[in-house]
Amino acid sequence: MQKTKPARLRDLISNGAVLMPGVPNASIARQVEQAGFDAVYVSGAGMINSTAGMPDIGLLNRDEVVRLAGYVAHAVRIPAIVDADTGFGEGEEVAQTIRELEKAGLAGCHIEDQEFPKRCGHLAGKTIVDLGTMIKRIKTAVAARKDKNFMIIARTDARGVEGFDSSVKRAASYMEAGADAIFPEALESKEEFRDFAKEIDFPLLANMTEFGKSPLLNFKQFTDFGYRMVIFPQSAFRVSMKATEKFLAALKKAGTQSEWLEQMQTRQALYELLDYDPAAKEWKGFRD
């Protein structure tokens, strides 16, 4: 009997570490799977940036996140985890978030200890809830899941608000509350990532976002420290946005896209990625 996606994610973490490229949509998630990665991360910033053209400040509601993340989960065979912000409320609202994400096919999610409306974890001006409120979020989330393998990852933003020692203390409390993994957001040095792992002997998730508070370390460095998950939430999105910026400038200047054909994904390649066999056959022989 084939294991569920949450169970497969648990196996990956139990047997080593997993690198998760972040995606803003299901098409790029298919590319992640096609490239041979074992799991994928659905970026909250990626969803709001790409879908609504707005910043990551908690503007998507639960229904929108469930729908967009569900598209990703159903488009690929590999497990997907998603950014669930603050859980979209307290109490029953958190429970409903977990039930709906699980039903949508996600393998897990992370919930953070910021106050609503949240801010991008690498920006100034964040505020965090009291310890008791976050512990209630975690306990509610754990109790709400039907599949015990669905991963509840507790993210703490305390480093940027109360300091490194507070982030460690909060992480220890979140472990005791029943979280399956800990996500220390916006640590500020290689030594902090190392020391956090020494203090918290538990499955850890590291965030390798660009242009933020954290230094860019590689996957092997994190595995050496003992981290089990490493996400690259916006890397693919940023590369695609930069390429699009260059293309649009060239198109405006030249009035034609002909010089860019070699840098484009072909029609046939797209159809193959999307398993769109009828269209792929229909267009076979035509210039892509």
Number of C-alpha atoms within 10 A of each C-alpha: 3 6 9 16 22 23 17 18 24 18 14 17 15 12 10 12 22 22 20 22 24 29 30 25 22 20 16 19 26 20 16 22 19 12 9 9 15 19 26 29 29 31 26 27 23 25 25 21 16 15 13 11 10 15 16 20 16 20 15 19 12 21 13 13 23 23 14 21 30 23 18 30 28 15 17 19 13 24 26 27 29 27 23 26 28 24 26 21 16 15 16 15 16 24 22 20 24 29 16 18 26 22 15 18 22 28 28 26 25 24 26 27 25 22 17 17 14 19 19 19 22 19 11 10 11 18 18 19 15 12 13 9 14 26 21 16 26 29 19 21 27 23 12 18 22 12 15 12 18 25 25 24 29 29 29 26 27 28 19 23 15 12 12 19 13 16 23 21 14 23 25 17 16 25 20 13 18 18 26 22 21 29 23 25 23 26 24 16 14 16 11 15 22 16 14 21 19 12 13 16 13 18 20 25 25 23 19 23 18 15 9 15 17 20 16 14 14 10 19 12 13 21 16 11 18 21 27 23 24 23 22 19 25 24 17 16 21 13 11 12 13 10 12 12 11 11 16 13 11 15 14 10 9 11 10 10 13 9 11 11 10 8 9 10 10 13 16 21 14 14 16 14 16 15 11 13 13 9 13 17 12 10 14 11 9 8 8 12
